[in-house]
Amino acid sequence: MGKLLVVPLLYFTLPAIASVAIAPVTASATARISSEKPAEKATYPVQKISIKGITDIKIIGVKGHLKMRGVKNARSLSLYVKHSEGRRFDDWHLEVQRRGKTICLEVFNVAYGRQWRHLVREELWPEFDLELDGASLPTTVAWREGTLDFNSWGANLDVSFLKGAAHIAGGTGRVNIQPVQANVAVHDHKGPVTLKGDSGQVTLSRDQGDLAVNWVSGKVAVEGGAGSLKLELGRGAAKILNFNGTVQGQGEQALWDLTAKAPADVNITTSTGPVGMHWQDGGAHVFLTSTHGSIAFPSSHFLKAVDDYEGRRVVEGVKTAKSMGQVFIRTDSGPISWR
């Protein structure tokens, strides 16, 4: 049987073999919390966790803030915890446990067990603020509501949550984020990034790797970066500025505003959403077509309107330069403008 240490609202389960070590909790942290002020939070001393024999981390939270910061060459993790005070939160605990080669941090309710998700009303969810600093390990996070912050995390991340915000900066490895209603920002990351959500705002800047975004409704902004970008956006607005690589976009009603230069390869297909293209520098092979929408471009330009093809308006042309790119834009009724 594992060793059990219980603190009000903070609950650690350890294996008999001490391959996961957590520092003793001070006496002040063991005093029972009786305050009924939900706005206040109790704070516990930092807990040190050894990563010897550990290959990954799993975190299951409810509500609150999660911060994870990777520290180069670290051999342990430091855990900081804050939680809601009040008697109505007495049945809520944070369990820290080694399961095989995985460190698991899980918030659960003693009275309802792990079925609390189906039995406890949202207004009764407690807030747990967790901060984990140290060695970067592949991490899976399942959260309900709050803010998630990952700084310089040098390992794979798989994150799902209902609503709130997620911010990733300066890390490496594969990132997979699946929120429902959230704002997501990924900056200066190296590695593939996959985002899939219903609504909110997405910001990607200076990321290097294969980027894939599938967003139902909202705003998506991409600035700089290199690799490949695949963006599917139903409604809202997409703004892509100087992404160096391949850009593939598909949408329904979304507005598209793109700025690119050679040797970028841009391919955009939409239904009713307008598309604006600003080609900054270099040569390009360009093909613009719309079934019912207009196509605007400057006069005395390398682009030329050609005879309608199967009922579609077509504008095409080639601008020759040392560095060459490619642009293909197609809409059903959305207008296209080249500038």
Secondary structure, 3 states (H helix, E strand, C coil): CCEEEEECCEEEEECCCCCCCCCCCCHHHHCCCCCCCCCCEEEEEEEEEECCCCCEEEEECCEEEEEEEECCCCCEEEEEEEEECCHHHCCEEEEEEEECCEEEEEEEECCCECCHHHHCCHHHCCEEEEEEEECCCCEEEECCEEEEEEECCCCCEEEEEEEEEEEEECCECCEEEEEEEEEEEEECCECCEEEEEEEEEEEEECCEEEEEEEEEEEEEEEECCEEEEEEEEEEEEEEEECCEEEEEEEECCCEEEEEECCCCEEEEEECCCCEEEEECCCEEEEEEEECCCCEECCCCCCCEEEEEECCEEEEEEEECCCCEEEEEEEECCCCEEEC
